[in-house]
Amino acid sequence: MRPIRGVRIVDRSKNIWVVTEDDPQFALKSHFRSSIPAGHYRLSFVGGRHINRLDNASLYYDAGRGLNERDRSRLVFREDATGNHAAYIKIDEDVRNLRFDPTEGGRLTFAAQAILLERLEKRNWDAAVAQPIVKRELKLGADGKLRLLVNLFRLLPAHKGAGGAGRLALAFLRYLPEFANVRVIIADHNQTLVSEFPDVDFVLAGAESYSELEDHFRWSDCYFDFLNALRPTFIPSHVVVLSCLLDLQHMRLPMLFSSSELSARLREYGYAVDRADRLIAISDYERENLEFFYGKKNVSVVPLSGFAAEDFVENNSKVVARRAPNVQTYLLYPAVPWAHKNHETLIQAVAVLKRTGRHVRLVLTNTDSNPGNKRKLQRLCENFDVSDCIELKGYVSEPELIDLMRESSGLVFPSLYEGFGIPLADAMKLGVPVLASKIPAILEICGPAAAYFANHRNALSMADDIWSFWCSRDEKVEAIAAGTGRGELFSSRRMAREVVEAAGLAVASRNTRLNPVGFPRPREPQKNVLSLLLLIEKRDVCAVGDLARTIEQIGSVLGAEVDLTVALDAAVIEHEDFLPALKRVSKLIVFDASWPTSRQAAVEEFARRYNSSEFHMVVDWVDHEMISPAQIIALVHGLRHNPEAKYAAPEADLREVAVGNVFSELDVIARFEKMRANDNVITGVMFRAEGNFRDSHHGTTQFLSAYCSENSFVRVPAIRADYV
């Protein structure tokens, strides 16, 4: 077999070929003679695999007229009792050259070292051809396997941020073939998977279009797309679809997404939910989210596993025990630094510990998946002078990660949101203690086998919890014992089996209804009315005692509609009298006013991770009177009554709400220069979270520019009365 066009070998040692164009061709050359006599032949493959996929193959023969469409035999491959495939052809005249076309369309993969052409007696040939071609029918249960088409086209390479989805994909590729006949759609950048998983049929596709996948839809019993979306956007109604939404983070924490990202997620997830015959959730928490936001009940819960630890335990059953479980080495956080992973608060907590004479070493992995995020973490470590305490590692291989876990003093996991949390299952399988956020999915996974932060959004509170975890021995021993047993609940093999069971339920659902159920309108992402940030510096210590009373009064009048965050100058930590009240604050960011732009960084962090409301406002504690409930209500009413206004500012001596003035170009420049000298921070103004005031985070130059040039605003009377 000599490739002519449209094919490429992806693994020479295993003779694996991939079709790369619509008209793939091989030239066939005989080892024994220059021509092939007329007769009856059996065509099979040496080292053949996945030959049953070649359902549009052809053999062209040149009998002196050149290769042409008339001198062609369609190849129909029949499976024998041994599982091998062969086609039976008749050649009416001597042939000089042969050409093999494996398919007429579709980018698929198959294995073949050579083609074996055997001449048969006519009676044997007639007997073989007379055997019926057995078409496989869907069989659920012990008698057969479901045909599952899996879409991994959008899967990123591991070193480019595939994260948990990438490790989940590898587990599927390994275990799904035990329970189903699996065909997988991949992109060119993941072609190495073809060699790694020989039991899987791979399709190396150029796109996720219907035209590319049409033949594979016809092959499958169920189509499974689990990468938080569904492609293609046209899937005929006869195709049974199983979708998996790994999380609904955008519905719970919409502020972590730009307007375009949020719009795309709402659109993509809505399509996946509406088109699916059945949905998979990776935890009960996510199942509840699907029902709460979309009204969906046709959901199977399929928990994930600790994939890296699972492989390690399987291959090293005698050395699973950690080498030095009671030695203080470092705490490990293996997470890509996305906003919801909460790296900033963790670094601030380590800085608080160092300032108070308590030293903890921290190792962060996968920090280089996004260069911009890594630079932010580096600057944060440098500005807090904790670079000697915190090691920022890039992508680490699974063996390296296992070693890091086993040699650590424990795993910290302060995430703001999780659908599951694969490293948690890894740690429990390895007997590594866990300190994690007390959020629904993590509580569901770890149960009593972990210690929990009292408040993972407050750097002061987190610092105390980390120190207790670092120093505690007895509690760690108990956590290790509980975690090891609980880790066994999570299995990749069980996960694959339950996915196939869910696919079977999706197929079975077609027996009771011919058309998809309706199109439920999802709820809107969760929002409060106001996100409020208080900036407290060392100069404000004399007034910090009013903070508890202020928070209590805002809460009693406005309730949970105001989401409060405090940004605290690290110098205030020295005043221990004020710390108990500050540790009780729901969200607390630490900054260091001794380095430039520190306030700006704190405000930007608030805007990026905690600004989840219809409006937001930053207040310097020196001017804390302006956050009285009466003032907040007046500003909100001013914006709601004037929907075209983008922000509202209180103004002394004003008696009526007034529309803002139009600024000249010189006014804009003057405003911009004045505010830029104040670290881009705009205090005492309430902003509507839309347009540039949502996507350009407060604290950035883009946000300041939008503010200075915006003419649509309202002026509201300043209320300096006592708190009510």
C-alpha positions in Angstrom: 0.0 0.0 0.0 1.6 3.2 -1.2 -0.3 6.4 -0.3 -1.1 8.7 -3.3 -3.2 11.4 -1.8 -5.6 12.3 1.0 -4.1 9.9 3.6 -1.4 10.3 6.3 0.1 7.8 8.6 -0.1 8.8 12.2 1.6 5.9 13.8 4.1 3.9 11.7 4.7 1.3 14.3 1.0 0.4 14.4 0.3 1.1 10.7 -2.5 3.6 11.6 -3.7 5.8 8.7 -5.9 8.9 8.9 -8.0 10.2 6.0 -7.3 13.9 5.5 -9.2 14.7 2.2 -12.4 13.8 0.5 -10.8 11.5 -2.1 -8.2 9.3 -0.4 -6.2 6.9 -2.5 -3.6 4.1 -2.1 -1.7 2.5 -5.0 -1.5 -1.3 -4.6 1.6 -3.1 -5.8 2.1 -6.9 -6.0 5.2 -8.4 -4.5 5.2 -11.3 -6.9 4.1 -10.3 -10.4 3.4 -7.3 -12.5 -0.2 -8.2 -13.4 -3.2 -9.9 -11.8 -5.2 -12.4 -13.8 -8.9 -12.4 -14.1 -10.8 -14.4 -11.5 -12.6 -14.4 -8.2 -10.9 -12.8 -5.2 -11.0 -12.3 -1.5 -9.6 -8.9 -0.3 -8.6 -8.6 3.3 -6.0 -6.7 5.4 -2.8 -7.6 7.0 -2.7 -5.9 10.5 -6.2 -4.6 9.8 -8.2 -2.8 12.4 -11.5 -0.8 12.2 -12.0 -2.1 8.7 -15.8 -2.2 9.3 -15.7 1.6 9.1 -14.7 1.5 5.4 -18.3 1.3 4.2 -17.7 3.4 1.1 -14.5 1.8 -0.1 -13.7 1.1 -3.7 -11.1 -0.9 -5.7 -10.1 0.6 -9.1 -8.3 -1.6 -11.6 -6.4 -0.8 -14.8 -6.9 -3.4 -17.6 -5.2 -1.2 -20.2 -7.7 1.7 -20.2 -6.2 3.5 -17.3 -8.0 4.0 -14.0 -11.5 5.1 -14.5 -15.0 5.0 -12.9 -16.2 2.1 -15.1 -13.5 -0.3 -14.0 -14.2 -0.1 -10.3 -15.6 -2.5 -7.7 -17.5 -1.4 -4.6 -16.0 -3.1 -1.6 -18.6 -4.6 0.9 -16.7 -5.9 3.9 -18.2 -8.9 5.6 -17.3 -9.9 9.2 -16.4 -13.5 9.8 -16.6 -15.6 13.0 -13.1 -14.4 14.1 -14.0 -10.7 13.7 -11.9 -10.1 10.6 -13.4 -8.3 7.6 -13.1 -9.2 4.0 -14.6 -8.1 0.7 -15.2 -10.4 -2.3 -14.7 -9.1 -5.9 -14.7 -10.5 -9.4 -12.2 -9.3 -12.0 -13.2 -10.0 -15.6 -9.8 -9.4 -17.3 -6.2 -9.2 -16.5 -5.3 -6.1 -14.4 -2.0 -4.1 -14.6 -2.6 -1.7 -11.7 -4.8 -1.5 -8.7 -5.9 1.5 -6.6 -7.7 1.3 -3.2 -9.9 4.2 -2.1 -10.8 3.6 1.6 -13.8 6.0 1.6 -15.6 8.6 -0.5 -16.0 11.1 2.3 -15.5 11.5 6.0 -12.2 11.8 7.8 -11.8 8.5 9.6 -8.9 6.4 10.9 -8.1 2.7 10.3 -5.1 0.4 10.6 -3.6 -1.7 7.8 -0.1 -2.9 6.9 -0.9 -4.3 3.5 -3.8 -5.6 1.5 -4.1 -9.4 1.0 -5.6 -10.4 -2.4 -6.4 -14.2 -2.5 -7.8 -16.0 -5.5 -10.6 -18.4 -4.7 -12.3 -21.2 -6.5 -15.6 -20.0 -7.9 -17.7 -22.3 -5.7 -15.9 -21.0 -2.5 -16.3 -17.4 -3.7 -20.1 -18.0 -4.5 -20.5 -19.6 -1.0 -18.9 -16.6 0.7 -20.9 -14.1 -1.3 -24.1 -16.0 -0.5 -23.6 -15.4 3.2 -25.9 -12.6 4.3 -24.4 -9.4 5.5 -25.5 -9.1 9.2 -26.4 -5.6 10.0 -25.8 -4.8 13.7 -28.9 -3.7 15.5 -29.0 -1.8 18.8 -28.9 -4.2 21.7 -28.9 -3.0 25.3 -27.8 -5.5 27.8 -25.5 -8.5 27.9 -26.2 -9.6 24.3 -24.5 -6.6 22.6 -23.1 -3.1 22.9 -24.6 0.2 22.2 -22.9 2.3 19.4 -21.8 5.5 21.0 -20.5 8.4 18.9 -18.4 10.8 21.1 -17.4 14.3 20.1 -14.0 15.4 21.4 -13.3 17.9 18.6 -13.2 20.9 20.9 -10.8 19.3 23.4 -7.7 21.4 24.0 -4.3 19.7 24.4 -3.4 19.2 28.0 -0.6 21.8 28.0 -3.1 24.5 26.7 -5.6 24.2 29.5 -7.7 21.1 28.8 -7.9 20.8 32.6 -10.4 18.4 34.1 -12.2 18.1 30.8 -9.0 16.7 29.2 -8.5 14.1 32.0 -12.1 13.2 31.8 -11.8 12.6 28.1 -8.8 10.2 28.6 -10.8 8.2 31.1 -13.7 7.9 28.7 -11.4 6.7 25.9 -9.9 4.1 28.2 -13.1 2.6 29.7 -16.0 3.4 27.4 -15.0 0.6 25.0 -15.7 -2.0 27.8 -19.3 -1.1 27.7 -20.0 0.3 24.2 -18.7 0.3 20.6 -17.1 3.8 20.6 -16.4 6.1 17.7 -14.7 9.4 18.6 -14.5 12.7 16.7 -11.2 14.5 17.2 -9.3 17.4 15.7 -5.9 17.2 14.1 -4.0 18.5 17.2 -5.2 15.5 19.2 -4.2 12.8 16.6 -1.7 11.2 19.1 -4.8 9.8 20.8 -5.2 7.4 17.9 -2.1 5.4 18.9 -2.8 5.7 22.7 -6.3 4.0 22.5 -6.3 1.2 20.0 -9.8 0.0 21.0 -11.4 3.2 19.9 -12.5 4.2 16.4 -11.2 7.7 15.8 -12.5 10.2 13.2 -10.0 12.9 12.5 -12.4 15.7 11.4 -11.8 19.0 9.9 -14.9 20.6 11.5 -17.9 19.7 13.6 -20.3 20.3 10.7 -23.2 18.1 9.9 -21.7 17.2 6.5 -18.6 15.8 8.3 -20.5 13.9 10.9 -23.5 12.7 8.8 -22.2 9.2 8.1 -21.2 8.7 11.8 -24.7 9.8 12.9 -26.1 7.0 10.8 -23.7 4.6 12.4 -24.5 5.5 16.0 -27.2 4.6 18.4 -26.5 7.7 20.5 -24.4 10.8 20.1 -22.6 12.1 23.2 -21.1 15.6 23.5 -19.8 16.4 26.9 -17.6 19.5 26.4 -20.1 22.1 27.8 -21.7 22.7 24.4 -23.4 20.8 21.6 -22.2 20.6 18.0 -23.2 20.7 15.2 -25.9 23.3 15.5 -28.1 21.2 13.2 -28.6 17.6 14.4 -31.5 15.8 12.7 -34.3 14.8 15.0 -33.8 11.1 14.5 -30.3 11.3 16.2 -30.5 10.4 19.9 -28.4 13.0 21.8 -26.8 12.7 25.3 -25.4 16.0 26.6 -23.2 16.6 29.6 -22.9 20.1 31.1 -19.9 20.0 33.5 -21.1 23.0 35.4 -23.6 25.9 35.4 -21.0 28.3 36.9 -22.3 31.2 34.7 -25.7 31.0 36.3 -24.4 31.1 39.8 -21.4 33.4 39.2 -22.2 35.5 36.1 -19.7 38.2 37.0 -16.8 35.8 36.1 -17.9 36.1 32.5 -17.9 39.0 30.1 -21.1 40.0 28.4 -20.1 38.2 25.2 -19.0 35.1 27.2 -22.2 35.0 29.2 -24.3 35.5 26.1 -22.5 32.6 24.4 -22.9 30.3 27.4 -26.6 31.0 27.7 -27.0 30.3 24.0 -24.8 27.2 23.9 -26.1 25.7 27.1 -29.7 26.4 26.1 -29.3 24.6 22.9 -27.6 21.6 24.6 -30.3 21.4 27.2 -33.2 21.7 24.7 -31.8 19.3 22.1 -30.7 16.5 24.4 -32.8 13.4 24.9 -31.0 13.0 28.2 -28.6 15.1 30.3 -25.6 14.0 32.4 -24.6 16.0 35.6 -21.4 15.3 37.4 -22.8 15.8 40.8 -26.2 16.0 42.6 -25.5 19.8 42.9 -25.3 20.2 39.2 -28.4 18.0 38.7 -30.2 20.4 41.1 -28.9 23.4 39.1 -30.3 21.9 35.8 -33.7 21.5 37.4 -33.6 24.9 39.1 -32.5 26.9 36.1 -33.9 24.9 33.2 -36.7 22.8 34.8 -35.0 19.6 33.5 -35.6 16.2 35.3 -34.3 13.8 32.6 -30.8 13.9 34.2 -28.4 11.1 35.1 -25.8 11.9 37.8 -22.5 10.4 36.9 -19.7 11.5 39.4 -16.2 11.7 38.1 -13.1 10.2 39.6 -9.5 11.0 40.7 -8.0 9.9 37.4 -4.3 10.4 38.0 -4.4 8.8 41.5 -6.6 6.0 40.1 -3.9 5.1 37.6 -1.1 5.4 40.2 -2.9 3.1 42.7 -3.6 0.6 40.0 0.1 0.5 39.0 1.7 0.9 42.4 -0.6 -0.9 44.9 2.3 -1.6 47.3 3.5 2.0 47.6 0.4 4.1 47.8 1.1 5.2 51.3 2.6 8.7 51.5 6.3 8.9 52.2 6.2 11.5 55.1 2.6 12.2 56.1 3.5 14.1 59.3 6.3 16.3 58.0 5.6 19.9 57.2 6.6 20.3 53.6 4.2 22.4 51.6 0.5 22.8 50.8 -0.5 22.1 47.2 -3.1 23.7 45.0 -3.3 22.1 41.6 -5.6 24.4 39.5 -5.5 26.5 36.4 -5.7 30.1 37.7 -9.2 30.9 36.4 -11.1 33.5 38.3 -13.3 31.0 40.2 -10.2 29.1 41.5 -9.6 31.9 44.0 -5.8 32.0 43.8 -5.7 35.7 44.9 -7.4 35.1 48.2 -5.1 32.1 48.9 -2.0 34.2 48.2 -3.3 37.0 50.4 -3.9 34.5 53.2 -0.3 33.4 53.0 0.8 37.0 53.2 -1.3 37.5 56.3 0.3 34.5 57.9 3.8 35.8 57.1 3.0 39.3 58.5 1.9 37.7 61.7 5.0 35.5 62.0 3.4 32.3 60.8 5.2 30.7 57.8 3.6 28.3 55.4 4.9 27.1 52.1 2.5 26.8 49.1 3.0 25.2 45.7 0.6 26.2 42.8 0.6 24.2 39.6 -0.7 24.9 36.1 -0.2 28.6 36.5 1.2 29.1 33.0 -1.9 28.1 31.0 -2.6 31.8 30.6 0.4 34.1 30.6 -1.6 37.1 31.7 -3.0 35.3 34.7 0.5 34.0 35.7 1.9 37.5 35.6 -0.8 38.7 37.9 0.0 36.0 40.4 3.7 36.8 40.2 3.1 40.5 40.8 0.8 39.7 43.7 3.5 37.4 45.3 6.1 40.1 44.8 4.0 42.9 46.1 3.1 41.0 49.3 6.7 39.8 49.6 5.7 36.1 49.6 7.7 34.9 46.6 9.9 32.9 49.0 6.8 31.1 50.4 4.9 30.4 47.1 6.2 28.5 44.2 4.4 29.0 40.9 4.8 25.9 38.8 3.6 25.5 35.2 2.0 22.5 33.6 3.0 19.3 35.4 2.6 15.7 34.1 0.5 13.3 36.0 3.5 11.4 37.6 4.8 14.8 38.8 1.4 15.8 40.2 1.2 12.5 42.0 4.6 13.0 43.6 3.7 16.6 44.5 0.6 15.4 46.2 2.2 12.5 48.1 5.0 14.6 49.4 2.8 17.5 50.4 1.4 18.2 53.9 -2.0 18.5 52.3 -4.2 19.8 49.5 -5.8 23.2 49.7 -8.8 23.9 47.5 -10.3 27.4 48.1 -12.4 27.4 44.9 -15.4 29.6 44.6 -17.3 27.1 42.4 -17.0 23.5 41.5 -19.2 21.0 39.6 -17.1 18.2 41.0 -13.4 18.8 41.7 -11.1 16.1 40.3 -8.0 16.9 42.5 -10.2 16.3 45.6 -10.9 12.7 44.5 -7.2 12.3 43.7 -6.1 13.4 47.1 -8.6 11.2 48.9 -7.5 8.1 46.9 -3.8 8.9 47.9 -4.5 9.6 51.6 -3.7 13.2 51.3 -5.5 15.6 53.8 -7.8 18.1 52.2 -8.7 21.7 53.3 -11.4 23.0 50.9 -14.2 25.5 50.4 -17.5 24.7 52.1 -19.5 24.8 48.8 -22.2 22.3 47.8 -20.3 20.1 45.3 -17.2 19.8 47.5 -19.3 18.9 50.5 -21.0 16.2 48.4 -17.7 14.8 47.2 -15.6 14.9 50.4 -18.2 14.7 53.1 -16.5 14.1 56.5 -13.2 13.3 54.7 -12.0 16.9 54.5 -11.5 20.0 56.6 -13.3 23.1 55.5 -12.6 26.8 55.4 -14.9 28.8 57.6 -15.0 31.4 54.9 -13.0 30.9 51.7 -13.8 34.5 50.5 -12.1 36.2 53.5 -8.3 36.2 53.5 -8.1 36.8 57.2 -10.4 33.9 58.1 -8.7 31.7 55.5 -5.2 32.4 57.0 -6.4 31.1 60.4 -7.8 27.9 58.8 -4.6 27.3 56.8 -2.5 27.7 59.9 -4.7 25.2 61.9 -4.5 22.8 59.0 -0.8 23.2 58.7 -0.1 22.5 62.4 -2.8 19.9 63.2 -1.6 16.3 63.3 -4.4 14.3 64.8 -7.1 15.8 62.6 -5.0 15.0 59.5 -4.7 11.4 60.5 -8.4 11.1 60.9 -8.9 12.9 57.5 -6.5 10.6 55.8 -8.3 7.5 57.1 -11.7 8.9 56.1 -10.5 10.2 52.7 -8.9 6.9 51.6 -12.1 5.0 52.1 -14.2 7.7 50.5 -11.9 8.0 47.5 -12.8 4.4 46.5 -16.4 5.6 45.8 -15.1 7.3 42.6 -14.1 5.1 39.7 -13.5 5.8 36.0 -14.8 2.4 35.1 -18.0 3.0 37.0 -18.3 6.4 35.4 -18.0 5.0 31.9 -20.6 2.3 32.6 -23.0 4.9 33.9 -22.5 7.1 30.9 -23.5 4.1 28.7 -26.5 3.4 30.9 -27.5 7.1 30.5 -27.1 6.7 26.7 -29.4 3.6 26.9 -32.0 5.6 28.8 -31.7 8.3 26.1 -32.4 5.8 23.4 -35.2 4.2 25.3 -36.9 7.6 25.8 -37.5 7.7 22.0 -39.9 4.7 22.4 -42.2 6.8 24.5 -42.0 10.1 22.5 -41.2 10.9 18.9 -40.4 14.6 19.4 -38.3 16.4 21.9 -40.0 17.8 24.9 -40.7 21.6 24.9 -38.3 24.5 25.1 -38.3 25.6 28.7 -37.2 29.2 29.2 -34.2 29.2 31.6 -34.1 31.5 34.6 -31.8 34.4 34.5 -28.3 34.1 36.1 -28.4 34.9 39.8 -27.9 38.6 40.7 -28.1 40.8 43.7 -29.2 44.5 43.6 -25.9 46.0 44.7 -22.3 44.8 45.0 -20.6 47.2 47.5 -16.8 47.5 48.2 -15.4 49.3 51.3 -11.8 50.4 51.1 -10.2 50.5 54.6 -6.7 51.8 55.1 -4.5 52.2 58.2 -5.6 55.8 58.5 -9.2 54.5 59.1 -8.4 52.4 62.1 -10.1 54.8 64.5 -13.4 54.3 62.6 -13.2 50.6 61.9 -15.1 50.0 65.1 -18.2 51.3 63.3 -17.8 48.7 60.6 -19.8 46.0 62.4 -22.6 48.4 63.2 -22.6 49.6 59.6 -22.8 46.1 58.2 -25.6 45.1 60.6 -27.7 48.1 59.7 -27.3 47.6 56.0 -28.2 44.0 56.4 -31.2 44.7 58.6 -32.7 47.3 56.2 -31.6 46.0 52.8 -31.0 42.3 53.5 -29.2 40.0 51.1 -29.8 42.3 48.2 -26.5 44.1 49.1 -23.4 42.0 48.6 -20.7 43.5 50.7 -16.9 43.1 50.2 -14.2 44.7 52.3 -10.8 45.6 50.9 -8.4 45.9 53.9 -5.0 47.5 54.0 -2.6 44.8 55.3 -1.2 47.3 57.9 -4.6 47.1 59.7 -3.7 43.5 60.6 -1.4 44.9 63.3 -4.4 46.2 65.2 -5.7 43.0 66.6 -8.7 44.6 68.3 -10.4 45.1 64.9 -9.6 41.6 63.5 -12.6 39.7 65.0 -15.1 41.9 63.3 -13.2 41.8 60.0 -12.9 38.0 60.0 -16.7 37.8 60.0 -17.0 39.8 56.8 -18.4 37.6 54.0 -15.9 38.7 51.4 -12.5 40.3 52.3 -9.6 41.3 50.1 -6.2 42.2 51.5 -4.0 44.8 49.8 -0.8 46.6 50.8 -1.2 50.4 50.6 2.6 50.7 50.8 3.0 49.7 47.1 1.7 51.7 44.2 -1.6 50.8 42.6 -2.5 48.5 45.4 -6.0 50.0 45.9 -6.5 49.7 42.1 -5.6 46.0 42.2 -8.0 45.4 45.1 -10.8 47.2 43.3 -10.1 45.3 40.1 -10.1 42.0 42.0 -13.5 42.9 43.5 -14.9 43.9 40.1 -13.6 40.7 38.5 -14.8 38.2 41.1 -17.3 39.7 43.4 -19.3 42.2 41.4 -22.3 40.0 40.8 -25.1 42.5 40.9 -27.3 44.9 39.0 -25.3 47.8 40.3 -21.9 48.3 42.0 -20.3 50.9 44.2 -16.9 51.5 45.7 -16.7 53.6 48.9 -13.6 54.8 50.8 -14.3 54.2 54.5 -13.4 57.8 55.2 -16.7 58.6 53.4 -18.6 55.7 54.9 -21.6 57.9 55.8 -22.7 57.8 52.2 -23.4 54.1 52.4 -26.3 54.6 54.8 -29.3 52.5 53.7 -31.2 55.7 52.9 -28.4 56.8 50.5 -28.2 53.4 48.8 -31.9 53.3 48.3 -31.9 56.8 46.8 -29.1 55.9 44.3 -30.8 52.7 43.3 -34.1 54.5 42.7 -32.4 57.2 40.7 -30.9 54.6 38.4 -34.0 52.5 38.1 -36.2 55.6 37.4 -33.8 56.7 34.7 -32.9 53.6 32.7 -30.7 55.4 30.2 -28.4 56.6 33.1 -25.2 54.5 33.4 -24.3 55.8 36.9 -25.6 57.8 39.8 -23.6 60.2 42.0 -24.7 61.8 45.3 -24.4 65.6 45.4 -24.5 67.9 48.4 -27.1 70.7 48.5 -29.2 69.0 45.8 -32.9 68.6 46.5 -34.1 66.7 43.4 -32.7 64.0 41.2 -31.2 65.7 38.2 -29.9 64.4 34.8 -26.1 64.8 34.5 -24.5 67.5 32.3 -22.8 67.0 29.0 -19.0 67.1 29.3 -16.8 68.9 26.8 -13.7 67.2 25.5 -11.6 69.3 27.9 -13.8 68.3 30.8 -13.3 64.6 29.9 -9.5 65.0 29.8 -9.5 66.9 33.1 -11.7 64.3 34.8 -9.6 61.5 33.5 -6.3 63.0 34.7 -7.7 63.7 38.1 -9.1 60.2 38.6 -6.0 58.5 37.2 -4.0 60.2 40.0 -6.3 58.4 42.4 -5.3 54.9 41.1 -8.2 54.7 38.6 -10.5 54.1 41.6 -13.9 56.0 41.5 -15.4 56.1 44.9 -18.9 57.2 46.0 -20.5 56.5 42.6 -23.1 53.8 41.9 -22.7 52.1 38.4 -25.1 50.1 36.4 -23.5 46.8 35.4 -23.9 47.0 31.6 -21.8 47.8 28.6 -18.3 49.1 29.4 -19.3 49.3 33.1 -19.6 45.6 33.2 -16.9 44.3 30.9 -14.2 46.9 31.7 -13.5 46.1 35.3 -13.5 48.9 37.8 -9.9 49.8 38.5 -8.8 49.6 34.9 -8.0 52.4 32.6 -10.8 51.3 30.2 -13.3 51.6 33.0 -12.0 55.1 34.0 -12.2 56.3 30.4 -15.8 55.1 30.1 -16.7 56.9 33.2 -15.0 60.2 32.3 -16.7 60.3 28.8 -20.1 59.1 29.8 -22.8 61.8 29.7 -25.8 59.6 30.7 -25.9 59.8 34.5 -28.0 61.1 37.3 -27.2 63.3 40.3 -28.9 62.3 43.5 -29.3 64.3 46.7 -26.6 63.3 49.3 -28.1 62.0 52.5 -25.9 62.6 55.5 -28.3 61.4 58.1 -27.6 58.8 60.8 -28.0 55.2 59.8 -31.6 54.0 59.8 
